[in-house]
Amino acid sequence: MKIKNFTLFLIWAGAAISIAEIYTGSLFAPLGLTKGLLAILIGHIIGTLFFSLGGLMSYILKLPAIKSTKVVLGNKGTIFLGALNILQLIGWTAVMIIQSAKAFNGAIGMSVGVGILFVGISVLLWSLFFESEAYWVNNIAVILLFILTIGVVVFLKGGKILTPTGNISFVDAIELAVAMPVSWLPLVGDYTINSENRKSSFIYTFLGYFIASCFMYFIGLFVSLKTEGKDIISYFASIKTGFVPLLIILLSTVTTTFMDVYSAAISTMAVIKTRLSKKELLIIYSLIGIIAAYLFPIDKYQNFLYAIGSVFIPVYTVVFVGFFILKYEESGYLNIPAVVSSIIGIITYNYMVYNGTSLLKWYLTPTITTIFLTAVIYTVTQTFFKRKEKIL
């Protein structure tokens, strides 16, 4: 069944409208409004281009997102990528549960520990009983959250812009904007595979996510600038608006987090042979997410986003170079040049984020440097090995 262009646009616009995106945008506030907006735009152009290429690749190959990477990475490489995707989805599950629990803590005094359990059980129950209803309820939650955020902007539109103190750099902010769309790479092809045509699979995926995600980041930035550093959850809690915003946050958190749990289950079934049913996997990953929420250091949220970028950017650089440029197919179980190039890219990204401050410019971010270096190394090593067959 084909997905119409506007529907595809709405799917990815809906994916971007979330508390997590607004929360991340609030981290840009120390840059001020102008530089913050510029970092949002630059990062999203880079990240969403990457994200949309993944959708285009799945459409061309007529394969789901994770399975499409097999043509470059080989069977074992795909299993490795699927395992990484499961790990990041568990991380996202923990983050979303914690953010919702913090909102309840600020607004009604519920302890964060109890809040984590409450939200986590809500996700688990949703996974068990409401799987078939998740899409339309999620759409309702997304619409309500969108309306609520517009209301926040209208409410705060007067007064001064106050830049809170902080030490985030312009380059670091760009990386945080890149990481969010990149985190959807192992899932995007599951939808674009049914696009109307090749052009649509790229353009409408790009526009849907880019427009909505940039707006969510802007909301977070704007709220933080207007409230001297509060993120959206702290803001809702501080103004004591009652249960309506909390209900919307809970609903959007539960339905969005369910999709993380659901994707983890599907990835597991796609890359390994398991006797566990999808429902059993949903239960397992929901429980793991609850446990992870108690252990996840939310103050390290930025590092979590950097970790996503550090892995998916070099790995998908290899995939895209192999598929779109070299146009060769890996015939073995594991593409050794791809592994070597990816490892070098991961090391490069992490070095530049945590130790390469003196090397960084706005046009030479960790992402841009990693893409260029990984692409060159993979092209050279893959050509040398000559272990390939034509894809197209």
RODO-2510 file (C-alpha; in nm, 4 decimals, decimal comma):
residues 392
     n   res          X          Y          Z
     1     m     0,0000     0,0000     0,0000
     2     k     0,1446     0,3328    -0,1122
     3     i     0,1840     0,6180     0,1365
     4     k     0,0672     0,9456    -0,0144
     5     n     0,3055     1,2400    -0,0152
     6     f     0,1172     1,4501     0,2388
     7     t     0,0738     1,1492     0,4666
     8     l     0,4480     1,0850     0,4550
     9     f     0,5053     1,4499     0,5410
    10     l     0,2712     1,4199     0,8408
    11     i     0,4291     1,0959     0,9634
    12     w     0,7702     1,2599     1,0044
    13     a     0,6347     1,5934     1,1199
    14     g     0,4540     1,3984     1,3916
    15     a     0,7716     1,2116     1,4824
    16     a     0,9481     1,5441     1,5402
    17     i     0,6789     1,6992     1,7600
    18     s     0,7855     1,5746     2,1016
    19     i     0,8986     1,6890     2,4439
    20     a     1,2475     1,5494     2,3768
    21     e     1,2973     1,7851     2,0818
    22     i     1,1743     2,0871     2,2788
    23     y     1,3950     1,9921     2,5726
    24     t     1,7012     1,9681     2,3460
    25     g     1,6290     2,3103     2,1982
    26     s     1,6377     2,4607     2,5471
    27     l     2,0041     2,3597     2,5735
    28     f     2,0873     2,6156     2,3000
    29     a     1,9785     2,9149     2,5113
    30     p     2,3301     3,0265     2,6210
    31     l     2,4006     3,1063     2,2535
    32     g     2,1243     3,3650     2,2404
    33     l     1,8367     3,3795     1,9911
    34     t     2,0244     3,4541     1,6672
    35     k     2,3137     3,2107     1,7066
    36     g     2,0805     2,9524     1,8590
    37     l     1,8501     2,9631     1,5561
    38     l     2,1459     2,9460     1,3182
    39     a     2,2816     2,6366     1,4956
    40     i     1,9361     2,4759     1,4766
    41     l     1,9124     2,5363     1,1012
    42     i     2,2669     2,4242     1,0138
    43     g     2,2445     2,1106     1,2273
    44     h     1,9048     2,0139     1,0926
    45     i     2,0083     2,0614     0,7304
    46     i     2,2989     1,8190     0,7821
    47     g     2,1125     1,5689     0,9993
    48     t     1,7876     1,5638     0,8011
    49     l     1,9735     1,5215     0,4703
    50     f     2,1381     1,2125     0,6189
    51     f     1,8060     1,0918     0,7565
    52     s     1,6301     1,1358     0,4204
    53     l     1,9023     0,9506     0,2298
    54     g     1,8274     0,6495     0,4479
    55     g     1,4633     0,6704     0,3437
    56     l     1,5561     0,6991    -0,0225
    57     m     1,7844     0,3951    -0,0011
    58     s     1,5080     0,1754     0,1423
    59     y     1,2693     0,2887    -0,1323
    60     i     1,5173     0,2006    -0,4079
    61     l     1,6006    -0,1413    -0,2619
    62     k     1,2433    -0,2132    -0,1449
    63     l     1,3857    -0,3289     0,1886
    64     p     1,3118    -0,2157     0,5481
    65     a     1,5567     0,0265     0,7085
    66     i     1,7869    -0,2150     0,8924
    67     k     1,7817    -0,4838     0,6218
    68     s     1,8689    -0,2313     0,3496
    69     t     2,2131    -0,1774     0,5039
    70     k     2,3038    -0,5421     0,4385
    71     v     2,3943    -0,4652     0,0776
    72     v     2,6926    -0,2650     0,2036
    73     l     2,7675    -0,3925     0,5539
    74     g     2,7022    -0,7642     0,4974
    75     n     2,4912    -0,9914     0,7203
    76     k     2,7021    -0,9572     1,0352
    77     g     2,7377    -0,5830     0,9899
    78     t     2,3602    -0,5491     0,9804
    79     i     2,3277    -0,7459     1,3044
    80     f     2,5777    -0,5104     1,4675
    81     l     2,3860    -0,2041     1,3472
    82     g     2,0586    -0,3548     1,4669
    83     a     2,2083    -0,4118     1,8126
    84     l     2,3231    -0,0483     1,8269
    85     n     1,9762     0,0643     1,7277
    86     i     1,8224    -0,1401     2,0097
    87     l     2,0628     0,0180     2,2593
    88     q     1,9798     0,3723     2,1503
    89     l     1,6068     0,2962     2,1600
    90     i     1,6393     0,1732     2,5187
    91     g     1,8245     0,4981     2,5915
    92     w     1,5440     0,7030     2,4365
    93     t     1,2882     0,5045     2,6364
    94     a     1,4710     0,5929     2,9576
    95     v     1,5048     0,9610     2,8618
    96     m     1,1368     1,0002     2,7738
    97     i     1,0231     0,8310     3,0959
    98     i     1,2529     1,0497     3,3072
    99     q     1,1400     1,3728     3,1404
   100     s     0,7757     1,2929     3,2017
   101     a     0,8476     1,1875     3,5617
   102     k     1,0248     1,5195     3,6250
   103     a     0,7197     1,7080     3,5003
   104     f     0,4995     1,5268     3,7522
   105     n     0,7541     1,5942     4,0255
   106     g     0,7533     1,9695     3,9639
   107     a     0,3801     2,0094     3,9172
   108     i     0,2211     1,7837     4,1794
   109     g     0,5119     1,6826     4,4006
   110     m     0,5228     1,3190     4,2925
   111     s     0,8757     1,1897     4,3524
   112     v     1,0805     1,1238     4,0401
   113     g     1,1224     0,7606     4,1437
   114     v     0,7474     0,7063     4,1708
   115     g     0,6952     0,9057     3,8514
   116     i     0,9348     0,6814     3,6611
   117     l     0,7444     0,3755     3,7774
   118     f     0,4074     0,5340     3,6918
   119     v     0,5088     0,6435     3,3415
   120     g     0,7031     0,3220     3,2780
   121     i     0,4054     0,1051     3,3717
   122     s     0,1866     0,3210     3,1470
   123     v     0,4222     0,2470     2,8573
   124     l     0,4164    -0,1246     2,9436
   125     l     0,0359    -0,1362     2,9578
   126     w     0,0149     0,0514     2,6302
   127     s     0,2488    -0,2036     2,4745
   128     l     0,0341    -0,4909     2,6010
   129     f    -0,3173    -0,3691     2,5325
   130     f    -0,3241    -0,0778     2,2915
   131     e    -0,0744    -0,1591     2,0187
   132     s    -0,3310    -0,1356     1,7397
   133     e    -0,4534     0,2014     1,8673
   134     a    -0,1123     0,3645     1,9025
   135     y    -0,1079     0,5521     1,5750
   136     w    -0,4316     0,7503     1,5968
   137     v    -0,3919     0,8275     1,9676
   138     n    -0,0342     0,9383     1,9015
   139     n    -0,1629     1,1718     1,6303
   140     i    -0,4100     1,3248     1,8776
   141     a    -0,1336     1,3686     2,1365
   142     v     0,0946     1,5273     1,8767
   143     i    -0,1748     1,7759     1,7724
   144     l    -0,2476     1,8679     2,1353
   145     l     0,1219     1,9097     2,2121
   146     f     0,1625     2,1289     1,9031
   147     i    -0,1277     2,3500     2,0116
   148     l     0,0097     2,3671     2,3649
   149     t     0,3539     2,4801     2,2458
   150     i     0,2008     2,7511     2,0277
   151     g     0,0090     2,8655     2,3341
   152     v     0,3349     2,8861     2,5277
   153     v     0,4881     3,1125     2,2602
   154     v     0,1828     3,3392     2,2591
   155     f     0,1859     3,3570     2,6389
   156     l     0,5559     3,4454     2,6524
   157     k     0,5753     3,6709     2,3447
   158     g     0,6005     3,9934     2,5452
   159     g     0,8906     4,1047     2,7613
   160     k     1,2654     4,0767     2,7253
   161     i     1,4831     3,8049     2,5831
   162     l     1,7185     3,6962     2,8623
   163     t     2,0229     3,4876     2,7742
   164     p     2,0976     3,2405     3,0546
   165     t     2,4509     3,1516     3,1499
   166     g     2,6032     2,8327     3,0146
   167     n     2,9003     2,6978     2,8261
   168     i     2,7581     2,5286     2,5161
   169     s     2,9562     2,6201     2,2050
   170     f     2,8103     2,6933     1,8617
   171     v     2,9660     2,3756     1,7212
   172     d     2,8329     2,1621     2,0088
   173     a     2,4853     2,3014     1,9456
   174     i     2,5083     2,2071     1,5780
   175     e     2,5964     1,8513     1,6802
   176     l     2,2924     1,8304     1,9096
   177     a     2,0726     1,9410     1,6184
   178     v     2,2312     1,6805     1,3886
   179     a     2,1876     1,3936     1,6353
   180     m     1,8083     1,4029     1,6627
   181     p     1,7179     1,3289     1,2959
   182     v     2,0143     1,0907     1,2684
   183     s     1,8699     0,8852     1,5561
   184     w     1,5729     0,7982     1,3292
   185     l     1,7927     0,6513     1,0537
   186     p     1,7391     0,2851     1,1517
   187     l     1,3617     0,3374     1,1239
   188     v     1,2930     0,5841     0,8416
   189     g     1,3065     0,3275     0,5593
   190     d     1,0262     0,1229     0,7140
   191     y     0,7916     0,4011     0,6015
   192     t     0,9549     0,5420     0,2876
   193     i     0,9677     0,1942     0,1331
   194     n     0,5992     0,2523     0,0486
   195     s     0,6381     0,6074    -0,0864
   196     e     0,4676     0,7077    -0,4106
   197     n     0,7991     0,7432    -0,5942
   198     r     1,1723     0,7923    -0,5456
   199     k     1,1523     1,1713    -0,5365
   200     s     0,8732     1,1695    -0,2786
   201     s     1,0579     0,9303    -0,0490
   202     f     1,3303     1,1911    -0,0064
   203     i     1,1588     1,5297    -0,0333
   204     y     0,8512     1,4767     0,1841
   205     t     1,0480     1,2892     0,4471
   206     f     1,2971     1,5755     0,4600
   207     l     1,0402     1,8544     0,4717
   208     g     0,8155     1,6878     0,7304
   209     y     1,0898     1,6273     0,9813
   210     f     1,2938     1,9415     0,9085
   211     i     1,0081     2,1893     0,9495
   212     a     0,8560     2,0312     1,2614
   213     s     1,1851     1,9564     1,4362
   214     c     1,3252     2,3053     1,3782
   215     f     1,0048     2,4486     1,5245
   216     m     1,0269     2,2238     1,8314
   217     y     1,3889     2,3260     1,8907
   218     f     1,2852     2,6892     1,8534
   219     i     1,0114     2,6442     2,1168
   220     g     1,2671     2,5041     2,3598
   221     l     1,5134     2,7841     2,2843
   222     f     1,2441     3,0523     2,3139
   223     v     1,1054     2,9255     2,6453
   224     s     1,4527     2,9033     2,7947
   225     l     1,5423     3,2565     2,6803
   226     k     1,2185     3,3948     2,8224
   227     t     1,2450     3,2160     3,1565
   228     e     1,6191     3,2560     3,2272
   229     g     1,7122     2,8969     3,1559
   230     k     1,4052     2,6821     3,2281
   231     d     1,3383     2,3882     2,9980
   232     i     0,9812     2,3211     2,8844
   233     i     0,9095     2,0650     3,1577
   234     s     1,0398     2,2903     3,4362
   235     y     0,8384     2,5772     3,2914
   236     f     0,5110     2,3840     3,2916
   237     a     0,5813     2,2706     3,6451
   238     s     0,6678     2,6216     3,7690
   239     i     0,3499     2,7923     3,6480
   240     k     0,1258     2,5264     3,8082
   241     t    -0,1041     2,5027     3,5064
   242     g    -0,2819     2,1952     3,6384
   243     f    -0,3288     1,8539     3,4895
   244     v    -0,4055     1,9414     3,1269
   245     p    -0,0433     2,0066     3,0181
   246     l     0,0677     1,7106     3,2308
   247     l    -0,1888     1,4858     3,0641
   248     i    -0,0709     1,5955     2,7206
   249     i     0,2940     1,5378     2,8181
   250     l     0,2100     1,1941     2,9601
   251     l     0,0045     1,0957     2,6571
   252     s     0,2666     1,2089     2,4069
   253     t     0,5434     1,0458     2,6128
   254     v     0,3642     0,7119     2,6397
   255     t     0,2701     0,6910     2,2721
   256     t     0,6102     0,8095     2,1476
   257     t     0,8005     0,5863     2,3881
   258     f     0,5872     0,2930     2,2788
   259     m     0,7230     0,3479     1,9267
   260     d     1,0782     0,3248     2,0635
   261     v     0,9921    -0,0026     2,2362
   262     y     0,8090    -0,1278     1,9266
   263     s     1,1038    -0,0454     1,6987
   264     a     1,3422    -0,2250     1,9349
   265     a     1,1238    -0,5370     1,9118
   266     i     1,1028    -0,5167     1,5320
   267     s     1,4806    -0,4639     1,5021
   268     t     1,5389    -0,7709     1,7177
   269     m     1,3150    -0,9844     1,4995
   270     a     1,4743    -0,8477     1,1814
   271     v     1,8393    -0,9206     1,2619
   272     i     1,8389    -1,2313     1,4820
   273     k     1,6433    -1,5547     1,5053
   274     t     1,4407    -1,5529     1,8231
   275     r     1,1658    -1,7712     1,9635
   276     l     1,0205    -1,4771     2,1491
   277     s     0,7024    -1,3259     2,0111
   278     k     0,6666    -0,9560     1,9356
   279     k     0,4467    -0,9084     2,2443
   280     e     0,7030    -1,0809     2,4653
   281     l     0,9761    -0,8560     2,3269
   282     l     0,7592    -0,5500     2,3909
   283     i     0,7232    -0,6530     2,7546
   284     i     1,0965    -0,7187     2,7914
   285     y     1,2029    -0,3869     2,6381
   286     s     0,9422    -0,1922     2,8375
   287     l     1,0787    -0,3392     3,1619
   288     i     1,4390    -0,2753     3,0549
   289     g     1,3411     0,0851     2,9771
   290     i     1,1976     0,1307     3,3273
   291     i     1,5143    -0,0074     3,4871
   292     a     1,7310     0,2070     3,2581
   293     a     1,5320     0,5168     3,3587
   294     y     1,6370     0,4673     3,7212
   295     l     1,9999     0,4309     3,6164
   296     f     2,0221     0,6848     3,3325
   297     p     2,2168     1,0000     3,4335
   298     i     1,9857     1,2650     3,2852
   299     d     2,2549     1,5293     3,3414
   300     k     2,4509     1,3419     3,0723
   301     y     2,1698     1,3808     2,8173
   302     q     2,3958     1,5750     2,5803
   303     n     2,6524     1,2960     2,5880
   304     f     2,3782     1,0490     2,4951
   305     l     2,2992     1,2526     2,1824
   306     y     2,6680     1,2772     2,0975
   307     a     2,6988     0,8981     2,1350
   308     i     2,4200     0,8475     1,8788
   309     g     2,5942     1,0769     1,6327
   310     s     2,9341     0,9207     1,6935
   311     v     2,8095     0,5788     1,5794
   312     f     2,5367     0,6364     1,3221
   313     i     2,7129     0,9158     1,1303
   314     p     3,0265     0,7160     1,0326
   315     v     2,8355     0,3881     0,9846
   316     y     2,5769     0,5459     0,7557
   317     t     2,8460     0,7437     0,5744
   318     v     2,9932     0,4071     0,4777
   319     v     2,6491     0,2760     0,3790
   320     f     2,5639     0,5788     0,1640
   321     v     2,9062     0,5949    -0,0047
   322     g     2,8895     0,2235    -0,0792
   323     f     2,5365     0,2398    -0,2165
   324     f     2,5010     0,5789    -0,3867
   325     i     2,8603     0,6456    -0,5011
   326     l     3,0528     0,3198    -0,5365
   327     k     2,7326     0,1276    -0,6196
   328     y     2,8676    -0,2064    -0,5085
   329     e     2,7163    -0,4875    -0,3058
   330     e     2,8913    -0,6717    -0,0241
   331     s     2,8832    -1,0425    -0,1045
   332     g     3,0199    -1,1786     0,2250
   333     y     2,9069    -1,1902     0,5858
   334     l     3,1002    -0,8808     0,6884
   335     n     3,2442    -0,5898     0,4923
   336     i     3,5886    -0,5462     0,6538
   337     p     3,6681    -0,2089     0,4887
   338     a     3,3319    -0,0801     0,6136
   339     v     3,4107    -0,1914     0,9684
   340     v     3,7572    -0,0361     0,9654
   341     s     3,6315     0,2906     0,8174
   342     s     3,3443     0,3094     1,0666
   343     i     3,5733     0,2515     1,3647
   344     i     3,8070     0,5269     1,2473
   345     g     3,5057     0,7548     1,2000
   346     i     3,3740     0,6811     1,5501
   347     i     3,7148     0,7569     1,7037
   348     t     3,7423     1,0772     1,5000
   349     y     3,3982     1,2015     1,6027
   350     n     3,4522     1,1358     1,9735
   351     y     3,7981     1,2941     1,9697
   352     m     3,6685     1,6115     1,8060
   353     v     3,3677     1,6395     2,0399
   354     y     3,5609     1,5897     2,3626
   355     n     3,9209     1,6879     2,2827
   356     g     3,9336     1,8759     1,9543
   357     t     3,7977     2,2150     2,0580
   358     s     4,0888     2,4060     1,9066
   359     l     4,0290     2,2379     1,5681
   360     l     3,6585     2,3132     1,5426
   361     k     3,5056     2,5808     1,3239
   362     w     3,1416     2,6227     1,2248
   363     y     3,2256     2,4749     0,8830
   364     l     3,4411     2,1952     1,0290
   365     t     3,2165     2,0333     1,2887
   366     p     3,2729     1,6781     1,4186
   367     t     2,9959     1,5574     1,1863
   368     i     3,1349     1,7209     0,8711
   369     t     3,4908     1,6099     0,9488
   370     t     3,3775     1,2543     1,0266
   371     i     3,1699     1,2267     0,7081
   372     f     3,4565     1,3471     0,4897
   373     l     3,7273     1,1355     0,6537
   374     t     3,5155     0,8196     0,6705
   375     a     3,4042     0,8567     0,3084
   376     v     3,7622     0,8949     0,1841
   377     i     3,8965     0,6036     0,3903
   378     y     3,6124     0,3741     0,2880
   379     t     3,6417     0,4620    -0,0815
   380     v     4,0162     0,3908    -0,0795
   381     t     4,0017     0,0687     0,1250
   382     q     3,6961    -0,0732    -0,0532
   383     t     3,8523    -0,0076    -0,3933
   384     f     4,1705    -0,1800    -0,2752
   385     f     3,9887    -0,4912    -0,1520
   386     k     3,7690    -0,5133    -0,4620
   387     r     3,5214    -0,7439    -0,2881
   388     k     3,2013    -0,6296    -0,4501
   389     e     2,9298    -0,6698    -0,7079
   390     k     2,7246    -0,4030    -0,8793
   391     i     2,4042    -0,3013    -0,6988
   392     l     2,2399    -0,0843    -0,9634
***
